[in-house]
């Protein structure tokens, strides 16, 4: 009992002491008069925007200053903390500022203001009690004052995102005396002058440092072992530095590490798996290190991870079921890696998982159903561009907090009823495009609204036969219904979708538009190409950036009202319609226009000179396959950015204008089938890749002093060129050569349109190949052609032709060439077509040609060749007409047999069976080769002859490219990074 009474006594005394202390604090925490005066004088000195301020503007002399927003006092009424971040302050802090008279101040936060052009005041060291100084993103300028190095009471220093420099003092001088510093943030401050010494400087000066952030500081690697001395480090952020280093193992020894962020650091090698096992680690960001490989290990115990960001790395392998031990995980981003295998069921059981980004990997197989409990907090689920298959799991339709569901570019199959999404009332983005799905968009009467918050909808390639009615009154900003089977007219209610910005209805069966149809005023991308739309061109709204009306049946002239619509357009294609009349001069006012394609119409008249003179941004001008006449304007300006100029199949005359030399970026010039009368255009850009002058009246020699190191296609056939074939010209065409053993890079020749989304213009060209006139609508950079046929060239074929070892088509036919076929032609191991017919070539056919195993087209007819036709597996597949008109040739496939004297290297008679077996023709290979040639030729013919098949074939290729250049990627990626960084900062 005594003990109990004694305990009660002590409890009462303690409680009384607490209340008395609290009372004293309340009495004496009122602001002292001198402190209030100093604060108000400080406010008067400041320049700030009162309309923006949330704290300073409410400071009132009639109130206790300790209760003012942003002010904190101690028990004696002294001001010890000022939090004036993001107050719109633009000046007023100098060395004479009243601020430095607040001698009891411990915390000062002036972050996110605008002191542009002002140096950090030297008198800041007068604040001798200051422990926390935050001047981040405040636009201070110039040298950091040496006086900061005297502030030995500092515990936290943040000078991030300013225009400051470290010279005198440098980094070592600044921090070597700040031994009490526990947090150092210098993001965006250039300390590149420290080279690789920064590791040693920080570890030796601040051995007890706990938080270090040096993002975008210009520092370099390697990550020195001296960093291992920072045993207390809990946060290390080195993002956006060019470290060019491997990740050291010693990070795994940091027992207090909670955040390791090394994004965009040019890291390489293999990431140490043991770092994943640090029990305190909550945030790991290794994104944008394309050369950094690794795997995600087994997790044998409950981990602390909340965020794992590995996107744009070379991580690979599969995800293990043990990932279920990461019970605190809320953010997982593995997109643009090389992960394979199935997605483990356990991943969807993580109780706190909110954002899951697995797109652009090689995940495969089905996603198994997950019974409750599943990740009910899931907000974002992005699985696009994988190899997933099977039906969409039913539990996806139960993730009621889901805002973004993206499953496009997989192989999901089955029928999906839109009404199953009714429970997902928070959904703002849904994309089921480019799977094997059939989406049923019919909605029966329901009390539950469908997608009340939907903003982005992608149902491309979903076997739709009609427009989804449920979006009629929605707030959709992005709508992609391309590559479906929607018929009829574009409904009038689309124009009522006032917030719609992106509309893609391409590759459907749409026929009609209401007359004077008006699209929503906020449209910036309007894609209607490859339908059956007819009538007059509909005017896009003012402010539209991307318009594609190509491959339809629009007729009439281009409206002059386009003037109001075109002023902001970046991409405009009206190709493959039935338009007539002149090119409107209003196009000259399209100052932002990068791509203009009016090809394959019936336009007439001349090319307005202002079209090329005024449009400095123009990268692609395609007016081919029209009835345009006159001359090419000689008005290409200095600084011209033209990449592609296609004027083929018109009635143009005159010369190639000299001002075209101003277009230093020109890669494609096509003036095929006109009446141009000029000499060879040697002045063209050294970046030229495709030159097509075929079927004009060009004349003279082909001899230029400058080189074209990227040239891959040159077609000057059917002109009046003459003279010799100069070896120097061929040796300067580096685009037709490659290093021995190097594989060609299979890229397409494209022009990328810069803008709010990534789009590209696909260059195309018509060629005579294997006797057929065909259009290559996608040009591989590895596809190389020389066609000099039907001219008046003379002399011998130079040996230098053999250096073009990546050449695929060579045609010197119908000229006056003499001499022997160079043996060096045998070096052209990639050659698929060789035509030297209708010349005066003499001598024997080189044996080396028989080694060209890729050769599928050969024509040596009507020359003066003699001797035995070389024997080889490929050579025996060519028809006799390939050798017609050479009366001195003999041997298969001709009916003329050879005797032993007709070729010095002629084959001996079959004197023994062993020799015969060794050298006989393997007709299995011949049959296979013939089958391949016939099959490939048939397929190419179908692609050329059948427009619908050709469109579908290249549409699928576009889908593959879209996986890389998805118009939503950058927007989503930036949004995610902002959210994640904010979360890390709050943590």
Secondary structure, 3 states (H helix, E strand, C coil): CHHHHHHHHHHHHHHHHHHHHHHHHHHHCCCCHHHHHHHHHHHHHCEECCCCCCCHHHCCCCCCHHHCCCEEECCCCCEEEEECCCCCEEECCCCCCHHHHCCCCCEEECCCCCCCCCCCCHHHHHCCCCCEEECCCCCCEEECCHHHHHCCCCCEEECCCCEEECCCCCHHHHHCCCCCCCEEECCCCECHHHCCCHHHHHHHHCCCCCEEECCCCCCECCCCHHHHHCCCCCEEECCCCECCCCCCHHHHHCCCCCEEECCCCCCEEECCHHHHHCCCCCEEECCCEEEEEECCCCCCCCCCCCEEECCCEEEEECCCHHHHHCCCCCEEECCCCEEEECCCHHHHHCCCCCEEECCCCEEEECCCCCCCCCCCCCCEEECCCCEEEECCCHHHHHCCCCCEEECCCCEEEEEEEHHHHHHCCCCCEEECCCCEEEEECCCCCCCCCCCCCCCEEECCCCCCCCCCHHHCCCCCCEEECCCCCCEEECCHHHHHCCCCCEEECCCCEEEECCCCCCCCCCCCEEECCCCCCEECCCCCCCCCCEEECCCCEEEEECCCCHHHHHCCCCEEECCCCEEEEECCHHHHHCCCCCEEECCCCEEEECCCHHHHHHCCCCCEEECCCCEEEEECCCCCCCCCCCCEEECCCCEEECCCCHHHHHCCCCCEEECCCCCCCCECCCCCCCCCCEEECCCCCCEECCCCCCCCCCCCEEECCCCEEEEECCHHHHHCCHHHCCCCCCCCCCCECEEEECCCCCEEEECCEEEEECCEEEEECCCECCCCEEECCCCEEEEECCHHHHHCCCCCEEECCCCEEEEECCHHHHHCCCCCEEECCCCEEEEECCHHHHHCCCCCEEECCCCEEEEECCCCCCHHHCCHHHHCCCCEEECCCCCCCCCCCCCCCCCCCCCCHHHHHHHCCCHHHHHHHHHHHHHHHHHHHHHHHCHHHHHHHHHHHHHHHHHHCCCCHHHHHHHHHHHHHHHHHHC
